[in-house]
Amino acid sequence: MIIGLEGSWSAAIDDGIARPVRLPGTLDTNGIGHPDVARTRTTTPGVIDDSVDLRPWATRLTRKHTFEGEARFTRHIAYRPKPGERVFFEVERARHLALQVDGTPVPPHLPGTLSTPHVFEVTGMLTGDDELVVLSDNSYPGMPHDAIVGSSTATDETQTNWNGLLGYVRLRVEPETFVSSVRVLPHGDMVDVTASVDCGRAASATILVRSDALADTARRTVALVPGVNDITFESLPLRDGVRRWDEYDGNLQYLTVTLGRDGGAVDGADGPDETVRELPSGSPSGSTMTVRFGVRDFGSDDHGRLTINGRAFFLRGEANCAEFPETGHPPTSVDDWRRILDTYRSYGVNCMRFHSHCPPDEAFAAADEIGMMMQPELSHWDPHTAFESDESFAYYRTELERVILTLANHPSFVMLTLGNELAAGDLGHRRMTELLDLARSLDPTRLYAWGSNVHYGLNGCDPNSDFYTSQAYRDHFLRATSSPMTGHLNNRYPGADMNYEQSMAALREQYAGPVFGFEVGQYEVLPELSEIERFQGVTDPANYRIIRDRIHARGLDDIWPKYVEASGELSLIGYREEVEAVLRTGSMSGLSLLGLQDFPGQGTALVGMLDAHLESKSYGFAQPERFRAFFTDRLPLALLPRYTYTCDETLSCDVVIANYGRTALAGPVRFSLTGDGISLKDRLPDVYCPVGTLTSAGRLALPLDSVRPPARLDLRIDIDGATNSYPIWVYAPTTPSRPAGVYETEHFDETARAVLDRGGVVYLSPRSTAEALPGSVQGQFSTDFWSVGTFPQQNGGMGQYIDADHPLFDGFPTESHTDWQWWPMAGRRAVVLPESAGRIRPIVTEMDSYAYLRPMAQLFECRCGNGRLLFSSMGLQDLQDHPEGRALQGAIYRYLASPAFDPRQRIDMEVIASMVR
């Protein structure tokens, strides 16, 4: 029997004032606490100092109410147990928790953790008129405070360090002896079943196990002793043809354990032959319990790849950092979690990593139903001394054990790490290994690892871990970008042929297990300001409003949506390259992103296709079908050496087929090059692509002599319903020449001034160096990594916004955002336009991070003196070995010689001179 205690309670914090609250809920949701301010100096927690500048946070959301310390939640109850009844007080999700009944402390019945329910037995303490006092302390006495509040479980950067009682708050009434839990662990064509019986007095009992998934009913007579008795049925055969739980395939089964004595019931429980009603996973029902489970095997193969049901698959993960801005905490509703996971699934995600936190049971129940794999982590982010204090080791050992036992029946729960970006010395490492041994002894059907990105990859792989996930292996990269703009995306001339096999070859000298990329992506997108009005809950988006006010002050309101779109399109290009580079690496098992959802903290890291409210942004780049087109399990891959060609060349490259679906791909590989009046088609011979492999399909070749340059074309590849496409640019094989009447110079010299004085045309193209362009900013191809607030060593560039309708681009096809044909130019410098230049709208703008919003340009035109000037900071004279560099230079020359070169903006000569040395 369940007696719900949801509803009205009273709460008191450090001021001693009792206030009415609604539970489940937090102090935040009940409007209790202190101002959350970015203090200018250290103050005593919980004490307001009027001399402190009470500013909102500029780097994260501001809590409307905050409190760290002990809160007292009080309620009177009127339940009088019947003789022989055992009563338990339970809270599904809380912080450090203690209980008093009528002033008497109650020890925990089960160890409570931040990631699992808190259970206290109050048998014999209730009189029918009792006061319950729940002491909740989010300063975590006796626990590893700093590691906890740094984690997503409690950080104010996202979830908030809330204080309260969440999920169910209840009394659970049981008979004297009852089934307290059932764990079903599948392996191959069998399952192990462990029934825990909480026994009030010694007895002989019969345990009956039955399920439609089992070949037969199992029965055993046991002698029970007072306390918790674990009875395990090993290797029970499954019936033939039982459906397996799989990726995106939530096949679920039910299993019932019935407790009886001498063929009858114990304490009024149903006899073994009675029909038992199905209950949600883990629901109490006295001497009978029905649980839901899935039949699946999760592990790895001989090639070091992750497998599900024996099939190598491509892990497409996403890191959830507990961003729930309206409540400040994760939901405890299956429906809410189904909506959340369906949103991620719509983008192609098949595995959710929970960055240094473990979501409630309802999240796993929803994942079970839709076939989403889940990777929780302990509430642990200690990048220095993980597990080295006895306090830390003791707490996390308890949390690990409780998480594994509590989530045992969820097939979606496939992997777990001991935390995020942990680092430690020898003692911590020994304890990590001990914890892995404990995890495997409790449940060998999952995979476990020391942590995600342990030591940031600098120490290499831990041989005791079942998998390795990191940004790198020592100095070998496993993703395309990190701060400050390291990695191949910004440092290697682009093609579609990069992979990490060289990194993996070095890694395989030490480690043979599965490897997948860690927090891949992190491409910042300029903020969509319309979200500000949707913050109606416990957090205030003051950091967003600060950005909005800066945008308004810079006069960018009208063009800002175009900037958002341009940065988002470039972000999407970066994410695609990240994904396909791993798909091209047959020895890697996949990657885990960071991220699809905006992260409103850590300097305001707005990296997502989804906003902080988990809604798709209102731009084309954010639509799930565009992301899912490459974030998928079956994809033909053209190993293009480059994206730009001249029309006297042949486009040729190898083709490989990544097939990590459930069935083989077979048939011819068809390919085509289309666009701008061109339609070239051909095919490669039939090829068979087994499941779980990267298969060579041959080499395509398409002569480009029929293409009229300049042209932007699409290369499309198809096999057996799997499709991919790539942008291709084709230019004329000519060397551009400066037109007569144009003075081209690298310096704003006296000749340039004279030409302008007499009404002439000047093309000012300095070398793209810091010496030639004082005060300029180094550009890059991609948008910034995560945020400049967290990684201030970055320059702040957010890609180019290109006036694609400008007549200059009649000879250089482009869209308004940076794409691959801009790679050589995007990595050049951008000048910061001085205020005295006025509000110039460049032809090519270098967009800036919202932390700075400097007016930057790579290409602009103006009236200057009596003449006309075109300014380029890209140093195109040094990029003539690339067809795109020659093509852009040629387009500039043609434009300068045309009547269309008629700028209306005006800049004084001395302003121009100040930008060039």
TIMAR-889986 format. One record per residue (C-alpha): z, x, y. Coordinates in steps of 0.05 Angstrom, whole numbers, padded with zeros to 5 digits, always signed. Layout:
N
ZXY...
# end
This chain:
917
+00000+00000+00000-00017+00024+00070+00023+00005+00132-00016+00024+00194+00023+00052+00252-00035+00053+00300-00022+00022+00368+00034+00029+00418+00080+00089+00418+00116+00126+00473+00105+00198+00491+00145+00249+00531+00125+00319+00552+00163+00373+00590+00182+00327+00648+00223+00283+00600+00191+00218+00623+00173+00170+00567+00105+00139+00577+00068+00087+00536+00010+00114+00495-00040+00088+00445-00047+00123+00379-00090+00148+00348-00104+00186+00411-00086+00247+00452-00047+00260+00515-00115+00268+00548-00141+00200+00525-00076+00170+00550-00079+00204+00618-00018+00248+00609-00014+00320+00630-00022+00369+00687-00083+00387+00730-00132+00433+00693-00149+00484+00746-00182+00552+00749-00122+00590+00775-00130+00651+00819-00069+00685+00789-00024+00680+00728+00026+00623+00729+00076+00595+00681+00042+00546+00632+00057+00475+00650+00087+00493+00718+00046+00475+00779+00050+00526+00836+00028+00496+00902+00008+00565+00927-00047+00569+00874-00117+00549+00894-00128+00486+00852-00202+00494+00839-00240+00461+00782-00271+00505+00729-00339+00533+00745-00351+00561+00675-00333+00501+00631-00316+00428+00635-00251+00412+00671-00200+00371+00632-00174+00312+00672-00106+00325+00641-00080+00386+00605-00016+00404+00571+00007+00459+00524+00074+00453+00491+00116+00402+00452+00102+00328+00460+00149+00275+00430+00116+00213+00403+00166+00158+00387+00161+00090+00353+00209+00041+00320+00189+00013+00252+00217-00045+00212+00194-00031+00141+00247-00034+00086+00222-00005+00021+00233-00040-00045+00274-00006-00098+00232+00047-00134+00181+00054-00078+00163+00121-00050+00142+00123+00022+00101+00176+00058+00087+00184+00133+00016+00211+00143-00026+00235+00202-00098+00252+00188-00108+00304+00243-00056+00337+00288-00031+00403+00315+00035+00436+00294+00075+00375+00271+00147+00359+00255+00180+00292+00239+00248+00262+00250+00273+00195+00223+00333+00169+00261+00345+00240+00285+00342+00272+00217+00288+00325+00207+00240+00312+00149+00208+00371+00113+00133+00367+00099+00114+00339+00031+00048+00377+00035+00036+00435+00083+00002+00408+00145-00054+00449+00178-00100+00441+00237-00156+00423+00189-00122+00377+00139-00075+00316+00139+00000+00322+00151+00043+00287+00099+00119+00276+00100+00158+00239+00047+00209+00191+00078+00233+00159+00013+00306+00137+00018+00307+00146+00094+00280+00079+00118+00329+00022+00131+00285-00031+00162+00303-00011+00234+00285+00062+00244+00261+00109+00299+00205+00156+00282+00198+00217+00327+00136+00260+00316+00141+00328+00350+00071+00354+00363+00064+00424+00392-00003+00453+00413+00029+00520+00431+00031+00532+00356+00101+00561+00344+00103+00606+00283+00027+00605+00280-00027+00654+00303-00033+00624+00373-00087+00668+00403-00134+00665+00343-00126+00589+00342-00138+00576+00416-00197+00623+00415-00229+00582+00359-00270+00518+00366-00211+00482+00336-00171+00487+00400-00211+00522+00455-00217+00489+00522-00288+00515+00524-00308+00456+00481-00261+00413+00438-00200+00425+00484-00131+00444+00461-00112+00371+00456-00043+00346+00435-00036+00281+00397-00046+00244+00332-00116+00228+00308-00148+00189+00252-00100+00149+00210-00026+00145+00229+00008+00107+00173+00060+00096+00120+00034+00101+00049+00076+00065-00004+00070+00087-00076+00106+00073-00142+00155+00124-00168+00100+00159-00208+00028+00157-00183-00039+00192-00183-00037+00232-00118-00106+00265-00122-00167+00273-00166-00214+00333-00161-00282+00333-00194-00318+00400-00199-00389+00398-00227-00422+00456-00262-00488+00450-00299-00487+00388-00343-00412+00382-00342-00354+00369-00296-00282+00392-00293-00233+00338-00272-00163+00353-00247-00116+00294-00237-00052+00308-00198+00005+00261-00217+00066+00259-00171+00122+00242-00218+00190+00215-00197+00221+00222-00266+00201+00252-00332+00155+00208-00374+00102+00208-00428+00036+00182-00401-00036+00170-00419-00090+00195-00371-00157+00159-00375-00220+00187-00341-00282+00145-00337-00347+00145-00298-00418+00120-00306-00438+00193-00296-00399+00216-00358-00426+00214-00428-00359+00187-00453-00292+00164-00429-00238+00219-00433-00166+00205-00452-00104+00249-00459-00030+00237-00471+00015+00284-00431+00088+00296-00418+00102+00291-00343+00159+00328-00308+00188+00311-00240+00143+00336-00184+00068+00345-00182+00034+00352-00250-00038+00377-00253-00077+00353-00314-00146+00384-00322-00202+00358-00366-00250+00417-00374-00325+00412-00385-00333+00337-00393-00406+00325-00411-00449+00286-00362-00496+00232-00388-00569+00249-00395-00611+00237-00333-00553+00232-00284-00582+00239-00214-00563+00302-00176-00540+00308-00105-00589+00351-00067-00615+00371+00001-00629+00306+00040-00614+00267-00024-00545+00237-00025-00539+00215-00098-00466+00199-00108-00424+00180-00168-00355+00149-00178-00300+00170-00224-00235+00134-00239-00170+00163-00265-00119+00114-00292-00047+00131-00309-00013+00092-00365+00046+00100-00414+00043+00085-00488-00022+00046-00478+00008+00006-00421+00017+00016-00347+00066+00059-00309+00106+00023-00255+00060-00037-00254-00006+00001-00254-00068-00028-00287-00074-00014-00360-00129+00034-00384-00176-00022-00402-00172-00059-00336-00230-00060-00288-00214-00014-00229-00241-00030-00160-00278+00027-00125-00241+00059-00067-00262+00110-00014-00254+00182-00034-00181+00200-00040-00153+00131-00025-00085+00118-00057-00079+00061-00107-00015+00075-00144-00030+00093-00216-00105+00088-00209-00150+00128-00164-00226+00124-00157-00262+00181-00123-00334+00194-00102-00369+00258-00120-00437+00289-00129-00468+00327-00186-00496+00391-00158-00496+00466-00168-00496+00512-00108-00502+00587-00115-00553+00643-00114-00608+00671-00159-00625+00740-00185-00666+00754-00122-00607+00744-00076-00628+00676-00049-00586+00615-00039-00600+00560-00090-00584+00487-00098-00591+00459-00168-00624+00524-00188-00678+00520-00135-00684+00571-00079-00685+00534-00013-00691+00553+00060-00625+00545+00097-00637+00513+00164-00569+00514+00195-00539+00493+00261-00472+00514+00290-00428+00458+00314-00375+00483+00363-00338+00417+00369-00371+00394+00434-00345+00323+00444-00339+00317+00519-00318+00244+00522-00258+00249+00475-00244+00324+00473-00239+00321+00397-00283+00305+00337-00291+00233+00315-00256+00206+00253-00307+00153+00236-00359+00158+00181-00408+00118+00224-00400+00166+00282-00411+00226+00237-00471+00194+00204-00502+00186+00273-00486+00258+00291-00513+00287+00226-00575+00242+00229-00589+00271+00298-00586+00342+00271-00627+00323+00211-00682+00295+00256-00692+00366+00282-00698+00395+00212-00626+00418+00201-00603+00417+00128-00537+00454+00135-00483+00446+00188-00439+00506+00203-00374+00488+00237-00359+00547+00281-00285+00566+00271-00266+00494+00256-00267+00443+00200-00285+00372+00217-00248+00312+00189-00260+00284+00119-00305+00230+00149-00356+00283+00169-00363+00306+00097-00366+00234+00073-00425+00221+00119-00458+00286+00097-00449+00267+00024-00488+00203+00038-00548+00235+00072-00552+00300+00034-00530+00347+00090-00499+00413+00069-00436+00435+00105-00404+00502+00120-00334+00494+00150-00292+00553+00175-00219+00565+00184-00191+00555+00254-00197+00629+00265-00231+00673+00317-00197+00741+00319-00247+00797+00333-00194+00852+00330-00136+00844+00280-00153+00786+00234-00099+00772+00182-00061+00835+00199+00002+00799+00222+00043+00765+00168+00044+00703+00211-00032+00700+00212-00040+00714+00138+00011+00663+00117-00018+00607+00160-00091+00619+00142-00075+00625+00069-00044+00555+00073-00102+00527+00113-00153+00556+00064-00117+00526+00004-00109+00458+00037-00181+00454+00060-00208+00470-00009-00163+00421-00045-00172+00366+00007-00248+00370+00008-00258+00383-00066-00299+00321-00082-00350+00328-00027-00416+00355-00054-00437+00369+00018-00383+00423+00023-00422+00483-00002-00397+00545+00035-00336+00568+00074-00318+00629+00114-00250+00653+00137-00270+00648+00210-00319+00670+00264-00334+00742+00283-00271+00770+00251-00253+00843+00254-00195+00880+00223-00170+00945+00193-00156+00962+00121-00097+00914+00115-00137+00855+00143-00195+00872+00097-00150+00873+00035-00122+00806+00055-00192+00777+00066-00209+00797-00006-00145+00766-00031-00162+00701+00004-00231+00701-00027-00200+00710-00095-00153+00651-00081-00211+00607-00059-00251+00621-00122-00190+00608-00166-00182+00540-00133-00255+00520-00134-00312+00564-00161-00366+00513-00144-00373+00536-00071-00391+00602-00039-00342+00640+00004-00346+00699+00053-00300+00740+00096-00329+00709+00158-00390+00695+00199-00416+00757+00235-00356+00799+00214-00351+00862+00257-00415+00836+00291-00452+00867+00232-00435+00938+00253-00396+00954+00189-00449+00925+00143-00438+00877+00085-00373+00861+00049-00389+00866-00025-00334+00816-00042-00367+00760-00003-00414+00711-00036-00462+00713+00023-00474+00753+00086-00490+00720+00153-00496+00763+00214-00538+00781+00274-00552+00849+00245-00539+00897+00189-00511+00958+00224-00568+00977+00272-00620+00934+00237-00634+00867+00271-00634+00801+00234-00654+00758+00294-00705+00764+00349-00660+00765+00410-00590+00786+00431-00560+00805+00497-00582+00843+00537-00652+00825+00514-00651+00868+00452-00695+00849+00393-00769+00843+00380-00783+00780+00421-00777+00818+00486-00792+00889+00463-00850+00885+00415-00921+00863+00434-00925+00793+00405-00959+00769+00343-00940+00723+00287-00929+00778+00236-00859+00804+00250-00808+00800+00194-00741+00831+00175-00760+00863+00109-00745+00932+00137-00675+00910+00156-00667+00877+00089-00689+00939+00052-00633+00978+00085-00584+00921+00072-00602+00916-00001-00579+00987-00012-00508+00960-00003-00511+00885-00018-00548+00841-00068-00525+00772-00047-00555+00718-00003-00567+00735+00070-00581+00688+00128-00585+00697+00203-00525+00683+00248-00526+00643+00313-00600+00651+00320-00633+00631+00386-00584+00620+00443-00642+00610+00492-00615+00582+00557-00649+00520+00586-00640+00500+00658-00594+00439+00664-00617+00367+00663-00574+00341+00720-00579+00267+00702-00527+00279+00648-00472+00287+00700-00465+00211+00708-00452+00203+00633-00387+00241+00634-00337+00183+00633-00283+00209+00586-00229+00262+00586-00271+00318+00616-00301+00326+00685-00367+00363+00693-00347+00399+00756-00386+00460+00731-00449+00417+00728-00437+00390+00798-00429+00461+00825-00497+00477+00796-00526+00413+00825-00499+00429+00894-00529+00499+00891-00596+00470+00872-00593+00422+00931-00572+00477+00979-00632+00519+00957-00679+00461+00970-00701+00456+00897-00687+00383+00883-00761+00362+00880-00785+00419+00836-00723+00424+00792-00747+00377+00736-00809+00421+00730-00765+00483+00724-00725+00449+00670-00788+00432+00632-00816+00502+00638-00752+00535+00615-00746+00486+00557-00818+00498+00533-00805+00573+00534-00740+00563+00496-00778+00524+00443-00828+00581+00435-00770+00629+00425-00737+00585+00373-00802+00579+00335-00811+00654+00332-00739+00662+00308-00751+00612+00251-00819+00637+00229-00797+00710+00229-00744+00691+00178-00794+00648+00138-00839+00710+00136-00780+00749+00105-00780+00729+00032-00715+00764+00018-00674+00723+00069-00645+00655+00052-00653+00625+00121-00617+00623+00187-00564+00586+00225-00579+00567+00297-00539+00568+00361-00558+00520+00381-00591+00453+00387-00535+00425+00431-00514+00448+00500-00449+00486+00501-00414+00465+00565-00366+00525+00566-00369+00601+00563-00403+00605+00630-00439+00539+00619-00486+00558+00562-00538+00503+00564-00581+00526+00507-00599+00460+00474-00655+00413+00458-00596+00364+00459-00549+00356+00517-00473+00361+00512-00471+00288+00491-00517+00302+00432-00575+00263+00463-00645+00291+00465-00664+00316+00534-00715+00273+00569-00772+00323+00563-00827+00336+00513-00799+00402+00491-00735+00368+00466-00767+00316+00420-00744+00326+00349-00813+00323+00318-00835+00385+00356-00776+00426+00332-00781+00398+00261-00854+00420+00258-00831+00492+00247-00758+00481+00226-00779+00458+00157-00782+00479+00084-00857+00484+00073-00901+00520+00123-00967+00559+00120-00960+00623+00161-01017+00661+00194-00995+00733+00202-01030+00741+00268-01027+00812+00296-01034+00782+00366-01049+00717+00403-01103+00743+00451-01174+00765+00436-01241+00777+00467-01303+00739+00446-01336+00800+00415-01280+00805+00363-01265+00770+00298-01199+00735+00291-01173+00757+00224-01105+00757+00190-01069+00748+00124-01042+00679+00106-00978+00667+00067-00948+00602+00045-00873+00591+00050-00853+00538+00000-00780+00520-00004-00790+00447-00020-00779+00413-00086-00850+00415-00113-00905+00467-00117-00961+00469-00067-01032+00477-00094-01104+00474-00071-01149+00506-00020-01122+00534+00046-01164+00502+00101-01165+00531+00171-01198+00514+00236-01204+00539+00308-01214+00483+00358-01212+00468+00432-01255+00474+00494-01318+00451+00457-01306+00497+00398-01297+00474+00326-01298+00530+00274-01276+00513+00203-01271+00549+00137-01227+00553+00075-01195+00603+00029-01197+00596-00048-01148+00551-00084-01078+00579-00090-01016+00558-00128-00950+00565-00089-00888+00557-00133-00823+00530-00107-00777+00580-00074-00830+00632-00059-00871+00665-00005-00942+00665-00033-01002+00706-00009-01062+00660+00002-01114+00711+00024-01144+00732+00090-01179+00687+00140-01234+00711+00187-01267+00674+00245-01318+00709+00289-01307+00691+00362-01378+00704+00388-01391+00629+00396-01331+00619+00442-01345+00615+00516-01289+00652+00551-01238+00642+00578-01212+00592+00527-01147+00567+00501-01156+00546+00427-01114+00522+00368-01115+00556+00300-01094+00505+00248-01078+00520+00175-01068+00467+00121-01051+00467+00047-01032+00406+00006-01003+00368+00065-00966+00428+00096-00993+00445+00165-00982+00496+00220-01019+00514+00284-01020+00572+00332-01045+00580+00404-01102+00630+00412-01131+00656+00478-01202+00685+00481-01227+00725+00541-01290+00760+00562-01295+00833+00540-01305+00858+00611-01269+00905+00657-01252+00870+00723-01276+00900+00788-01247+00891+00857-01293+00848+00901-01323+00876+00965-01283+00860+01027-01215+00861+00993-01167+00918+01008-01125+00932+00945-01064+00975+00953-00999+00994+00919-00964+01004+00985-00959+00962+01047-00989+01019+01087-01020+01024+01156-01088+01007+01128-01062+00942+01099-01031+00924+01167-01096+00940+01202-01138+00898+01153-01091+00839+01164-01092+00849+01240-01167+00841+01241-01166+00780+01196-01182+00813+01129-01158+00804+01058-01105+00847+01025-01086+00848+00952-01018+00881+00950-01003+00903+00878-00947+00955+00876-00927+00989+00812-00877+00944+00776-00818+00991+00782-00750+00988+00814-00770+01046+00859-00833+01011+00884-00800+00943+00891-00730+00953+00919-00684+00894+00907-00729+00866+00853-00706+00839+00786-00729+00861+00718-00764+00803+00682-00767+00787+00608-00808+00742+00563-00753+00696+00539-00702+00656+00578-00633+00685+00585-00588+00693+00524-00531+00643+00521-00505+00650+00592-00497+00703+00645-00425+00681+00650-00412+00707+00580-00463+00764+00582-00465+00786+00655-00506+00848+00638-00568+00804+00635-00615+00799+00694-00615+00724+00697-00689+00709+00689-00707+00642+00659-00782+00652+00650-00840+00636+00694-00859+00571+00728-00934+00574+00738-00974+00532+00786-01023+00517+00731-01068+00473+00776-01079+00530+00825-01152+00549+00830-01136+00621+00812-01125+00598+00740-01195+00571+00733-01207+00639+00701-01142+00645+00664-01123+00583+00624-01049+00570+00628-00996+00517+00626-00938+00513+00675-00891+00552+00629-00892+00622+00600-00931+00627+00536-00953+00685+00492-01012+00704+00537-00962+00719+00592-00920+00766+00550-00942+00832+00584-00934+00803+00653-00870+00764+00640-00834+00829+00625-00851+00859+00693-00808+00856+00755-00800+00798+00803-00787+00805+00878-00730+00766+00911-00760+00730+00971-00717+00742+01032-00692+00683+01072-00737+00704+01130-00797+00689+01085-00781+00615+01089-00787+00569+01030-00848+00600+00998-00876+00565+00936-00904+00622+00894-00964+00617+00847-00920+00648+00793-00845+00638+00803-00794+00676+00763-00742+00622+00752-00670+00645+00759-00607+00627+00723-00567+00572+00755-00512+00624+00765-00554+00658+00819-00614+00615+00838-00648+00672+00875-00717+00655+00901-00760+00701+00858-00835+00710+00852-00885+00750+00813-00947+00725+00849-00953+00691+00917-01003+00684+00973-00993+00677+01048-01022+00684+01117-00999+00750+01146-01017+00772+01216-01088+00748+01226-01107+00756+01154-01093+00733+01083-01050+00768+01031-01040+00761+00956-00978+00796+00929-00967+00813+00856-00904+00847+00829-00933+00850+00758-00968+00918+00765-01030+00892+00731-01065+00959+00741-01019+00985+00685-01034+00927+00638-01109+00936+00630-01104+00956+00557-01088+00883+00541-01143+00830+00544-01096+00782+00579-01079+00835+00631-01153+00846+00645-01167+00771+00646-01112+00757+00697-01135+00814+00741-01206+00787+00737-01182+00717+00755-01145+00745+00815-01207+00783+00839-01252+00721+00832-01202+00679+00870-01196+00730+00927-01272+00729+00935-01276+00653+00934-01270+00602+00991-01210+00573+00954-01168+00632+00977-01141+00597+01039-01065+00601+01039-01025+00557+01087-00957+00592+01080-00942+00646+01131-00899+00709+01123-00889+00763+01176-00913+00833+01161-00843+00862+01167-00818+00814+01114-00873+00838+01067-00856+00910+01084-00783+00898+01065-00802+00880+00994-00844+00943+00980-00829+01016+00985
# end
